[in-house]
């Protein structure tokens, strides 16, 4: 009987250690003294970017005044692969511009400051995109760099 109880206990501990969803990393966006933590809106298997979990409700909102820099912080699991910030902003004339920051090489940095070109520019959206571990050969011989995870911020009131 004792062996059966011990076996069941060990099996339960093993299942608990191996099973279930592992916690997905969160990215922080900070501006004007406020910070929000974002769960991923898309999170894929690093080896198979076709195996993904999507959560559109994970988009976070933050008030960001025109011309205000946004500090982006990523945890160690995100930092271990190349990543970058893509963003959309409005100029003073209302022109909508899509842009991106530099690719941060794997293991190098866990922070990025998003600064818009002009003090009158208004950030609309920012996304942290983590690249997958490998390249994908496309038909025609081109190579793509798939995104394995995305965290998104929408600026409140835009």
VMD Tcl script that builds the backbone (N, CA, C; Angstrom):
set m [mol new atoms 474]
animate dup $m
set s [atomselect $m all]
$s set {name element resname resid chain x y z} {
  {N N UNK 1 A 0.819 -1.191 0.000}
  {CA C UNK 1 A 0.000 0.000 0.000}
  {C C UNK 1 A 0.862 1.254 0.000}
  {N N UNK 2 A 1.928 1.241 0.829}
  {CA C UNK 2 A 2.825 2.387 0.893}
  {C C UNK 2 A 3.477 2.629 -0.469}
  {N N UNK 3 A 3.859 1.545 -1.163}
  {CA C UNK 3 A 4.466 1.687 -2.492}
  {C C UNK 3 A 3.488 2.331 -3.465}
  {N N UNK 4 A 2.224 1.928 -3.385}
  {CA C UNK 4 A 1.209 2.495 -4.269}
  {C C UNK 4 A 1.040 3.994 -4.011}
  {N N UNK 5 A 0.993 4.385 -2.746}
  {CA C UNK 5 A 0.854 5.804 -2.395}
  {C C UNK 5 A 2.071 6.584 -2.885}
  {N N UNK 6 A 3.272 6.045 -2.651}
  {CA C UNK 6 A 4.487 6.720 -3.115}
  {C C UNK 6 A 4.526 6.810 -4.635}
  {N N UNK 7 A 4.125 5.754 -5.303}
  {CA C UNK 7 A 4.112 5.766 -6.769}
  {C C UNK 7 A 3.140 6.811 -7.292}
  {N N UNK 8 A 1.952 6.885 -6.701}
  {CA C UNK 8 A 0.970 7.887 -7.130}
  {C C UNK 8 A 1.455 9.305 -6.837}
  {N N UNK 9 A 2.100 9.492 -5.697}
  {CA C UNK 9 A 2.637 10.803 -5.344}
  {C C UNK 9 A 3.721 11.222 -6.334}
  {N N UNK 10 A 4.623 10.315 -6.646}
  {CA C UNK 10 A 5.686 10.620 -7.617}
  {C C UNK 10 A 5.102 10.909 -8.990}
  {N N UNK 11 A 4.111 10.136 -9.386}
  {CA C UNK 11 A 3.471 10.354 -10.679}
  {C C UNK 11 A 2.801 11.723 -10.720}
  {N N UNK 12 A 2.135 12.094 -9.635}
  {CA C UNK 12 A 1.496 13.410 -9.563}
  {C C UNK 12 A 2.506 14.540 -9.627}
  {N N UNK 13 A 3.623 14.406 -8.917}
  {CA C UNK 13 A 4.665 15.434 -8.965}
  {C C UNK 13 A 5.272 15.539 -10.351}
  {N N UNK 14 A 5.514 14.407 -10.982}
  {CA C UNK 14 A 6.077 14.399 -12.326}
  {C C UNK 14 A 5.115 15.042 -13.311}
  {N N UNK 15 A 3.845 14.726 -13.223}
  {CA C UNK 15 A 2.853 15.321 -14.122}
  {C C UNK 15 A 2.760 16.825 -13.896}
  {N N UNK 16 A 2.829 17.253 -12.652}
  {CA C UNK 16 A 2.777 18.684 -12.361}
  {C C UNK 16 A 3.988 19.420 -12.884}
  {N N UNK 17 A 5.151 18.778 -12.826}
  {CA C UNK 17 A 6.371 19.422 -13.306}
  {C C UNK 17 A 6.431 19.464 -14.819}
  {N N UNK 18 A 5.838 18.486 -15.477}
  {CA C UNK 18 A 5.944 18.401 -16.929}
  {C C UNK 18 A 4.723 18.931 -17.655}
  {N N UNK 19 A 3.587 18.902 -17.015}
  {CA C UNK 19 A 2.358 19.235 -17.722}
  {C C UNK 19 A 1.977 20.685 -17.579}
  {N N UNK 20 A 0.919 21.041 -18.300}
  {CA C UNK 20 A 0.380 22.391 -18.186}
  {C C UNK 20 A 1.138 23.389 -19.025}
  {N N UNK 21 A 0.572 24.572 -19.116}
  {CA C UNK 21 A 1.214 25.641 -19.859}
  {C C UNK 21 A 2.289 26.273 -18.997}
  {N N UNK 22 A 3.456 26.469 -19.600}
  {CA C UNK 22 A 4.457 27.218 -18.865}
  {C C UNK 22 A 4.108 28.693 -18.993}
  {N N UNK 23 A 4.496 29.450 -18.012}
  {CA C UNK 23 A 4.170 30.878 -18.017}
  {C C UNK 23 A 4.820 31.558 -19.217}
  {N N UNK 24 A 4.042 32.357 -19.890}
  {CA C UNK 24 A 4.565 33.089 -21.041}
  {C C UNK 24 A 5.166 34.394 -20.538}
  {N N UNK 25 A 6.308 34.797 -21.086}
  {CA C UNK 25 A 6.958 36.013 -20.602}
  {C C UNK 25 A 6.129 37.260 -20.886}
  {N N UNK 26 A 6.283 38.254 -20.035}
  {CA C UNK 26 A 5.604 39.532 -20.209}
  {C C UNK 26 A 6.627 40.617 -20.533}
  {N N UNK 27 A 6.200 41.571 -21.337}
  {CA C UNK 27 A 7.017 42.711 -21.737}
  {C C UNK 27 A 6.427 43.952 -21.081}
  {N N UNK 28 A 7.270 44.879 -20.644}
  {CA C UNK 28 A 6.801 46.115 -20.014}
  {C C UNK 28 A 6.975 47.306 -20.945}
  {N N UNK 29 A 5.949 48.157 -20.970}
  {CA C UNK 29 A 5.985 49.426 -21.691}
  {C C UNK 29 A 5.817 50.523 -20.644}
  {N N UNK 30 A 6.686 51.542 -20.659}
  {CA C UNK 30 A 6.616 52.632 -19.683}
  {C C UNK 30 A 6.682 53.980 -20.381}
  {N N UNK 31 A 5.849 54.909 -19.912}
  {CA C UNK 31 A 5.873 56.285 -20.427}
  {C C UNK 31 A 5.208 57.200 -19.418}
  {N N UNK 32 A 5.764 58.388 -19.253}
  {CA C UNK 32 A 5.148 59.383 -18.381}
  {C C UNK 32 A 4.936 58.924 -16.955}
  {N N UNK 33 A 5.804 58.073 -16.443}
  {CA C UNK 33 A 5.686 57.603 -15.068}
  {C C UNK 33 A 4.765 56.417 -14.866}
  {N N UNK 34 A 4.117 55.937 -15.919}
  {CA C UNK 34 A 3.222 54.772 -15.817}
  {C C UNK 34 A 3.834 53.585 -16.567}
  {N N UNK 35 A 3.560 52.394 -16.074}
  {CA C UNK 35 A 4.065 51.167 -16.695}
  {C C UNK 35 A 2.933 50.163 -16.817}
  {N N UNK 36 A 2.897 49.461 -17.950}
  {CA C UNK 36 A 1.958 48.352 -18.129}
  {C C UNK 36 A 2.750 47.114 -18.540}
  {N N UNK 37 A 2.296 45.958 -18.075}
  {CA C UNK 37 A 2.907 44.681 -18.433}
  {C C UNK 37 A 1.996 43.986 -19.429}
  {N N UNK 38 A 2.578 43.539 -20.527}
  {CA C UNK 38 A 1.804 42.903 -21.589}
  {C C UNK 38 A 2.138 41.426 -21.698}
  {N N UNK 39 A 1.104 40.614 -21.738}
  {CA C UNK 39 A 1.251 39.203 -22.091}
  {C C UNK 39 A 1.315 39.141 -23.618}
  {N N UNK 40 A 1.814 38.061 -24.190}
  {CA C UNK 40 A 1.897 38.003 -25.649}
  {C C UNK 40 A 0.528 37.894 -26.322}
  {N N UNK 41 A 0.361 38.626 -27.420}
  {CA C UNK 41 A -0.852 38.485 -28.228}
  {C C UNK 41 A -0.704 37.297 -29.173}
  {N N UNK 42 A 0.541 36.932 -29.452}
  {CA C UNK 42 A 0.845 35.725 -30.226}
  {C C UNK 42 A 2.090 35.107 -29.613}
  {N N UNK 43 A 2.057 33.792 -29.415}
  {CA C UNK 43 A 3.195 33.101 -28.827}
  {C C UNK 43 A 3.321 31.749 -29.505}
  {N N UNK 44 A 4.411 31.556 -30.243}
  {CA C UNK 44 A 4.603 30.341 -31.041}
  {C C UNK 44 A 5.728 29.484 -30.482}
  {N N UNK 45 A 5.684 28.233 -30.853}
  {CA C UNK 45 A 6.766 27.305 -30.582}
  {C C UNK 45 A 8.001 27.817 -31.327}
  {N N UNK 46 A 9.135 27.941 -30.649}
  {CA C UNK 46 A 10.353 28.467 -31.284}
  {C C UNK 46 A 10.816 27.623 -32.474}
  {N N UNK 47 A 10.557 26.324 -32.453}
  {CA C UNK 47 A 11.004 25.458 -33.541}
  {C C UNK 47 A 9.956 25.286 -34.638}
  {N N UNK 48 A 8.697 25.567 -34.316}
  {CA C UNK 48 A 7.618 25.405 -35.289}
  {C C UNK 48 A 6.676 26.596 -35.169}
  {N N UNK 49 A 6.927 27.627 -35.975}
  {CA C UNK 49 A 6.139 28.855 -35.848}
  {C C UNK 49 A 4.721 28.697 -36.376}
  {N N UNK 50 A 4.354 27.505 -36.822}
  {CA C UNK 50 A 2.966 27.230 -37.196}
  {C C UNK 50 A 2.145 26.830 -35.975}
  {N N UNK 51 A 2.826 26.473 -34.889}
  {CA C UNK 51 A 2.171 26.054 -33.645}
  {C C UNK 51 A 2.121 27.260 -32.704}
  {N N UNK 52 A 1.014 28.003 -32.766}
  {CA C UNK 52 A 0.920 29.276 -32.039}
  {C C UNK 52 A -0.341 29.364 -31.192}
  {N N UNK 53 A -0.244 30.153 -30.144}
  {CA C UNK 53 A -1.406 30.524 -29.334}
  {C C UNK 53 A -1.620 32.019 -29.528}
  {N N UNK 54 A -2.846 32.409 -29.826}
  {CA C UNK 54 A -3.177 33.814 -30.048}
  {C C UNK 54 A -4.116 34.308 -28.957}
  {N N UNK 55 A -3.864 35.531 -28.488}
  {CA C UNK 55 A -4.703 36.141 -27.461}
  {C C UNK 55 A -4.866 37.630 -27.767}
  {N N UNK 56 A -5.800 37.988 -28.669}
  {CA C UNK 56 A -5.987 39.397 -29.024}
  {C C UNK 56 A -6.330 40.285 -27.830}
  {N N UNK 57 A -6.883 39.713 -26.779}
  {CA C UNK 57 A -7.242 40.496 -25.592}
  {C C UNK 57 A -6.020 40.898 -24.765}
  {N N UNK 58 A -4.845 40.395 -25.115}
  {CA C UNK 58 A -3.632 40.712 -24.356}
  {C C UNK 58 A -3.049 42.082 -24.703}
  {N N UNK 59 A -3.598 42.753 -25.708}
  {CA C UNK 59 A -3.125 44.098 -26.053}
  {C C UNK 59 A -3.347 45.009 -24.847}
  {N N UNK 60 A -2.318 45.769 -24.474}
  {CA C UNK 60 A -2.434 46.684 -23.335}
  {C C UNK 60 A -2.561 48.123 -23.825}
  {N N UNK 61 A -3.110 48.984 -22.964}
  {CA C UNK 61 A -3.268 50.408 -23.284}
  {C C UNK 61 A -2.470 51.238 -22.293}
  {N N UNK 62 A -1.940 52.349 -22.805}
  {CA C UNK 62 A -1.185 53.273 -21.976}
  {C C UNK 62 A -1.329 54.667 -22.562}
  {N N UNK 63 A -1.526 55.656 -21.719}
  {CA C UNK 63 A -1.579 57.043 -22.186}
  {C C UNK 63 A -0.149 57.505 -22.474}
  {N N UNK 64 A 0.070 58.000 -23.689}
  {CA C UNK 64 A 1.388 58.493 -24.090}
  {C C UNK 64 A 1.179 59.836 -24.785}
  {N N UNK 65 A 1.699 60.891 -24.201}
  {CA C UNK 65 A 1.560 62.225 -24.784}
  {C C UNK 65 A 2.434 62.346 -26.037}
  {N N UNK 66 A 2.073 63.220 -26.971}
  {CA C UNK 66 A 2.904 63.424 -28.163}
  {C C UNK 66 A 4.357 63.719 -27.775}
  {N N UNK 67 A 5.266 63.120 -28.521}
  {CA C UNK 67 A 6.687 63.346 -28.301}
  {C C UNK 67 A 7.286 62.632 -27.107}
  {N N UNK 68 A 6.495 61.869 -26.375}
  {CA C UNK 68 A 6.988 61.172 -25.184}
  {C C UNK 68 A 7.639 59.851 -25.573}
  {N N UNK 69 A 8.842 59.623 -25.060}
  {CA C UNK 69 A 9.538 58.363 -25.314}
  {C C UNK 69 A 8.865 57.236 -24.533}
  {N N UNK 70 A 8.909 56.042 -25.098}
  {CA C UNK 70 A 8.376 54.849 -24.438}
  {C C UNK 70 A 9.542 53.905 -24.173}
  {N N UNK 71 A 9.686 53.509 -22.920}
  {CA C UNK 71 A 10.727 52.561 -22.535}
  {C C UNK 71 A 10.143 51.153 -22.633}
  {N N UNK 72 A 10.820 50.286 -23.365}
  {CA C UNK 72 A 10.392 48.899 -23.537}
  {C C UNK 72 A 11.391 48.008 -22.806}
  {N N UNK 73 A 10.890 47.108 -21.965}
  {CA C UNK 73 A 11.746 46.174 -21.232}
  {C C UNK 73 A 11.272 44.754 -21.493}
  {N N UNK 74 A 12.223 43.889 -21.844}
  {CA C UNK 74 A 11.894 42.488 -22.110}
  {C C UNK 74 A 12.617 41.601 -21.096}
  {N N UNK 75 A 11.998 40.490 -20.686}
  {CA C UNK 75 A 12.642 39.578 -19.744}
  {C C UNK 75 A 13.636 38.660 -20.455}
  {N N UNK 76 A 14.373 37.932 -19.670}
  {CA C UNK 76 A 15.425 37.047 -20.182}
  {C C UNK 76 A 14.956 36.102 -21.293}
  {N N UNK 77 A 13.797 35.435 -21.176}
  {CA C UNK 77 A 13.391 34.522 -22.258}
  {C C UNK 77 A 13.207 35.229 -23.607}
  {N N UNK 78 A 12.791 36.483 -23.592}
  {CA C UNK 78 A 12.632 37.232 -24.845}
  {C C UNK 78 A 13.998 37.668 -25.351}
  {N N UNK 79 A 14.849 38.084 -24.447}
  {CA C UNK 79 A 16.192 38.566 -24.784}
  {C C UNK 79 A 17.052 37.478 -25.433}
  {N N UNK 80 A 16.732 36.224 -25.193}
  {CA C UNK 80 A 17.560 35.130 -25.697}
  {C C UNK 80 A 17.446 34.907 -27.202}
  {N N UNK 81 A 16.532 35.587 -27.857}
  {CA C UNK 81 A 16.400 35.520 -29.319}
  {C C UNK 81 A 16.423 36.961 -29.830}
  {N N UNK 82 A 16.745 37.167 -31.097}
  {CA C UNK 82 A 16.682 38.533 -31.630}
  {C C UNK 82 A 15.258 39.085 -31.514}
  {N N UNK 83 A 15.152 40.393 -31.289}
  {CA C UNK 83 A 13.845 41.040 -31.170}
  {C C UNK 83 A 13.952 42.474 -31.655}
  {N N UNK 84 A 12.811 43.061 -31.945}
  {CA C UNK 84 A 12.781 44.473 -32.312}
  {C C UNK 84 A 11.418 45.053 -31.965}
  {N N UNK 85 A 11.305 46.372 -32.121}
  {CA C UNK 85 A 10.056 47.073 -31.857}
  {C C UNK 85 A 9.556 47.656 -33.173}
  {N N UNK 86 A 8.330 47.317 -33.534}
  {CA C UNK 86 A 7.680 47.940 -34.694}
  {C C UNK 86 A 6.606 48.871 -34.139}
  {N N UNK 87 A 6.365 49.979 -34.838}
  {CA C UNK 87 A 5.443 50.960 -34.281}
  {C C UNK 87 A 4.782 51.784 -35.376}
  {N N UNK 88 A 3.675 52.386 -34.996}
  {CA C UNK 88 A 2.918 53.278 -35.870}
  {C C UNK 88 A 2.731 54.586 -35.122}
  {N N UNK 89 A 2.921 55.692 -35.852}
  {CA C UNK 89 A 2.700 56.996 -35.231}
  {C C UNK 89 A 2.077 57.954 -36.229}
  {N N UNK 90 A 1.524 59.040 -35.698}
  {CA C UNK 90 A 0.935 60.095 -36.515}
  {C C UNK 90 A 1.814 61.330 -36.421}
  {N N UNK 91 A 2.071 61.959 -37.579}
  {CA C UNK 91 A 2.810 63.222 -37.580}
  {C C UNK 91 A 1.848 64.350 -37.216}
  {N N UNK 92 A 2.380 65.546 -37.066}
  {CA C UNK 92 A 1.548 66.712 -36.734}
  {C C UNK 92 A 0.520 66.995 -37.823}
  {N N UNK 93 A 0.806 66.564 -39.066}
  {CA C UNK 93 A -0.135 66.780 -40.173}
  {C C UNK 93 A -1.129 65.633 -40.315}
  {N N UNK 94 A -1.030 64.626 -39.439}
  {CA C UNK 94 A -1.963 63.501 -39.484}
  {C C UNK 94 A -1.514 62.345 -40.351}
  {N N UNK 95 A -0.309 62.432 -40.916}
  {CA C UNK 95 A 0.200 61.323 -41.729}
  {C C UNK 95 A 0.517 60.137 -40.819}
  {N N UNK 96 A 0.040 58.954 -41.210}
  {CA C UNK 96 A 0.256 57.721 -40.439}
  {C C UNK 96 A 1.517 57.052 -40.978}
  {N N UNK 97 A 2.470 56.789 -40.093}
  {CA C UNK 97 A 3.747 56.209 -40.505}
  {C C UNK 97 A 4.003 54.927 -39.720}
  {N N UNK 98 A 4.354 53.865 -40.448}
  {CA C UNK 98 A 4.770 52.598 -39.849}
  {C C UNK 98 A 6.292 52.551 -39.879}
  {N N UNK 99 A 6.900 52.163 -38.771}
  {CA C UNK 99 A 8.360 52.128 -38.690}
  {C C UNK 99 A 8.794 50.992 -37.770}
  {N N UNK 100 A 10.085 50.811 -37.669}
  {CA C UNK 100 A 10.620 49.797 -36.754}
  {C C UNK 100 A 11.994 50.219 -36.262}
  {N N UNK 101 A 12.308 49.755 -35.074}
  {CA C UNK 101 A 13.620 49.998 -34.502}
  {C C UNK 101 A 14.598 48.954 -35.005}
  {N N UNK 102 A 15.833 49.053 -34.580}
  {CA C UNK 102 A 16.844 48.085 -35.010}
  {C C UNK 102 A 16.578 46.702 -34.408}
  {N N UNK 103 A 17.075 45.682 -35.077}
  {CA C UNK 103 A 17.000 44.330 -34.517}
  {C C UNK 103 A 18.029 44.242 -33.395}
  {N N UNK 104 A 17.570 43.825 -32.226}
  {CA C UNK 104 A 18.451 43.643 -31.072}
  {C C UNK 104 A 18.944 42.195 -31.122}
  {N N UNK 105 A 20.255 41.982 -31.280}
  {CA C UNK 105 A 20.768 40.610 -31.365}
  {C C UNK 105 A 20.490 39.808 -30.088}
  {N N UNK 106 A 20.388 38.513 -30.242}
  {CA C UNK 106 A 20.108 37.607 -29.119}
  {C C UNK 106 A 21.106 37.821 -27.988}
  {N N UNK 107 A 20.568 37.935 -26.780}
  {CA C UNK 107 A 21.392 38.019 -25.588}
  {C C UNK 107 A 22.026 39.370 -25.302}
  {N N UNK 108 A 21.790 40.375 -26.140}
  {CA C UNK 108 A 22.523 41.631 -25.967}
  {C C UNK 108 A 21.848 42.670 -25.091}
  {N N UNK 109 A 20.564 42.924 -25.287}
  {CA C UNK 109 A 19.905 43.998 -24.536}
  {C C UNK 109 A 18.519 43.570 -24.091}
  {N N UNK 110 A 18.103 44.109 -22.960}
  {CA C UNK 110 A 16.749 43.828 -22.486}
  {C C UNK 110 A 15.893 45.091 -22.455}
  {N N UNK 111 A 16.442 46.213 -22.939}
  {CA C UNK 111 A 15.678 47.460 -22.960}
  {C C UNK 111 A 15.873 48.193 -24.276}
  {N N UNK 112 A 14.853 48.948 -24.648}
  {CA C UNK 112 A 14.896 49.784 -25.846}
  {C C UNK 112 A 14.046 51.015 -25.574}
  {N N UNK 113 A 14.553 52.175 -25.943}
  {CA C UNK 113 A 13.780 53.404 -25.801}
  {C C UNK 113 A 13.260 53.813 -27.167}
  {N N UNK 114 A 11.954 53.849 -27.288}
  {CA C UNK 114 A 11.292 54.241 -28.530}
  {C C UNK 114 A 11.072 55.751 -28.493}
  {N N UNK 115 A 11.799 56.454 -29.354}
  {CA C UNK 115 A 11.699 57.902 -29.450}
  {C C UNK 115 A 11.255 58.248 -30.862}
  {N N UNK 116 A 10.204 59.006 -30.984}
  {CA C UNK 116 A 9.686 59.391 -32.300}
  {C C UNK 116 A 10.503 60.552 -32.865}
  {N N UNK 117 A 10.498 60.721 -34.208}
  {CA C UNK 117 A 11.353 61.731 -34.840}
  {C C UNK 117 A 11.096 63.174 -34.399}
  {N N UNK 118 A 9.838 63.564 -34.223}
  {CA C UNK 118 A 9.526 64.962 -33.885}
  {C C UNK 118 A 8.757 65.030 -32.567}
  {N N UNK 119 A 8.914 66.113 -31.816}
  {CA C UNK 119 A 8.210 66.226 -30.534}
  {C C UNK 119 A 6.692 66.329 -30.666}
  {N N UNK 120 A 6.200 66.564 -31.872}
  {CA C UNK 120 A 4.746 66.639 -32.084}
  {C C UNK 120 A 4.156 65.314 -32.561}
  {N N UNK 121 A 5.017 64.324 -32.827}
  {CA C UNK 121 A 4.543 63.016 -33.292}
  {C C UNK 121 A 3.818 62.282 -32.166}
  {N N UNK 122 A 2.740 61.582 -32.531}
  {CA C UNK 122 A 1.925 60.846 -31.566}
  {C C UNK 122 A 2.010 59.350 -31.836}
  {N N UNK 123 A 2.539 58.611 -30.884}
  {CA C UNK 123 A 2.571 57.155 -30.997}
  {C C UNK 123 A 1.144 56.627 -30.994}
  {N N UNK 124 A 0.870 55.644 -31.856}
  {CA C UNK 124 A -0.444 55.008 -31.927}
  {C C UNK 124 A -0.366 53.578 -31.402}
  {N N UNK 125 A 0.673 52.852 -31.820}
  {CA C UNK 125 A 0.811 51.432 -31.485}
  {C C UNK 125 A 2.288 51.071 -31.478}
  {N N UNK 126 A 2.650 50.167 -30.584}
  {CA C UNK 126 A 4.005 49.627 -30.555}
  {C C UNK 126 A 3.912 48.131 -30.282}
  {N N UNK 127 A 4.761 47.372 -30.942}
  {CA C UNK 127 A 4.810 45.924 -30.736}
  {C C UNK 127 A 6.252 45.480 -30.555}
  {N N UNK 128 A 6.472 44.614 -29.598}
  {CA C UNK 128 A 7.741 43.909 -29.490}
  {C C UNK 128 A 7.553 42.611 -30.249}
  {N N UNK 129 A 8.458 42.335 -31.173}
  {CA C UNK 129 A 8.402 41.095 -31.945}
  {C C UNK 129 A 9.694 40.318 -31.718}
  {N N UNK 130 A 9.540 39.079 -31.278}
  {CA C UNK 130 A 10.678 38.189 -31.073}
  {C C UNK 130 A 10.790 37.278 -32.285}
  {N N UNK 131 A 11.996 37.184 -32.829}
  {CA C UNK 131 A 12.215 36.334 -33.993}
  {C C UNK 131 A 12.363 34.877 -33.570}
  {N N UNK 132 A 11.949 33.977 -34.452}
  {CA C UNK 132 A 12.069 32.536 -34.204}
  {C C UNK 132 A 13.537 32.126 -34.274}
  {N N UNK 133 A 13.800 30.922 -33.798}
  {CA C UNK 133 A 15.170 30.429 -33.729}
  {C C UNK 133 A 15.802 30.212 -35.100}
  {N N UNK 134 A 15.015 29.917 -36.116}
  {CA C UNK 134 A 15.607 29.611 -37.416}
  {C C UNK 134 A 15.014 30.417 -38.547}
  {N N UNK 135 A 15.655 30.323 -39.686}
  {CA C UNK 135 A 15.186 30.974 -40.903}
  {C C UNK 135 A 14.244 30.039 -41.637}
  {N N UNK 136 A 13.422 30.604 -42.511}
  {CA C UNK 136 A 12.519 29.807 -43.330}
  {C C UNK 136 A 12.834 30.094 -44.788}
  {N N UNK 137 A 13.093 29.031 -45.553}
  {CA C UNK 137 A 13.328 29.179 -46.989}
  {C C UNK 137 A 11.980 29.248 -47.692}
  {N N UNK 138 A 11.746 30.343 -48.379}
  {CA C UNK 138 A 10.490 30.560 -49.084}
  {C C UNK 138 A 10.597 30.032 -50.508}
  {N N UNK 139 A 9.449 29.747 -51.149}
  {CA C UNK 139 A 9.486 29.378 -52.559}
  {C C UNK 139 A 10.128 30.517 -53.350}
  {N N UNK 140 A 10.959 30.169 -54.278}
  {CA C UNK 140 A 11.652 31.189 -55.056}
  {C C UNK 140 A 13.030 31.502 -54.495}
  {N N UNK 141 A 13.415 30.835 -53.411}
  {CA C UNK 141 A 14.756 30.996 -52.878}
  {C C UNK 141 A 14.939 32.109 -51.857}
  {N N UNK 142 A 13.897 32.886 -51.577}
  {CA C UNK 142 A 14.036 33.942 -50.580}
  {C C UNK 142 A 14.015 33.346 -49.177}
  {N N UNK 143 A 14.588 34.077 -48.248}
  {CA C UNK 143 A 14.641 33.646 -46.856}
  {C C UNK 143 A 13.811 34.616 -46.019}
  {N N UNK 144 A 13.007 34.074 -45.101}
  {CA C UNK 144 A 12.250 34.946 -44.197}
  {C C UNK 144 A 12.670 34.667 -42.760}
  {N N UNK 145 A 12.437 35.640 -41.928}
  {CA C UNK 145 A 12.753 35.551 -40.516}
  {C C UNK 145 A 11.431 35.590 -39.755}
  {N N UNK 146 A 10.844 34.427 -39.473}
  {CA C UNK 146 A 9.518 34.411 -38.852}
  {C C UNK 146 A 9.525 34.973 -37.431}
  {N N UNK 147 A 8.404 35.564 -37.079}
  {CA C UNK 147 A 8.197 36.101 -35.735}
  {C C UNK 147 A 7.567 34.996 -34.889}
  {N N UNK 148 A 8.151 34.739 -33.720}
  {CA C UNK 148 A 7.627 33.675 -32.864}
  {C C UNK 148 A 6.751 34.199 -31.728}
  {N N UNK 149 A 6.862 35.492 -31.425}
  {CA C UNK 149 A 6.038 36.053 -30.349}
  {C C UNK 149 A 5.878 37.552 -30.560}
  {N N UNK 150 A 4.714 38.064 -30.149}
  {CA C UNK 150 A 4.416 39.492 -30.275}
  {C C UNK 150 A 3.695 39.978 -29.022}
  {N N UNK 151 A 4.126 41.127 -28.521}
  {CA C UNK 151 A 3.481 41.817 -27.403}
  {C C UNK 151 A 3.065 43.186 -27.922}
  {N N UNK 152 A 1.859 43.641 -27.612}
  {CA C UNK 152 A 1.347 44.865 -28.239}
  {C C UNK 152 A 0.837 45.891 -27.238}
  {N N UNK 153 A 1.118 47.151 -27.571}
  {CA C UNK 153 A 0.642 48.314 -26.829}
  {C C UNK 153 A -0.140 49.203 -27.779}
  {N N UNK 154 A -1.323 49.629 -27.360}
  {CA C UNK 154 A -2.102 50.628 -28.089}
  {C C UNK 154 A -2.169 51.856 -27.192}
  {N N UNK 155 A -1.901 53.011 -27.779}
  {CA C UNK 155 A -1.925 54.239 -26.994}
  {C C UNK 155 A -3.370 54.654 -26.752}
  {N N UNK 156 A -3.709 54.853 -25.498}
  {CA C UNK 156 A -5.069 55.239 -25.113}
  {C C UNK 156 A -5.427 56.578 -25.746}
  {N N UNK 157 A -6.628 56.644 -26.315}
  {CA C UNK 157 A -7.115 57.889 -26.881}
  {C C UNK 157 A -6.693 58.171 -28.305}
  {N N UNK 158 A -6.037 57.211 -28.962}
  {CA C UNK 158 A -5.635 57.446 -30.360}
  {C C UNK 158 A -6.502 56.665 -31.310}
}
mol reanalyze $m
mol bondsrecalc $m
mol representation Tube
mol addrep $m
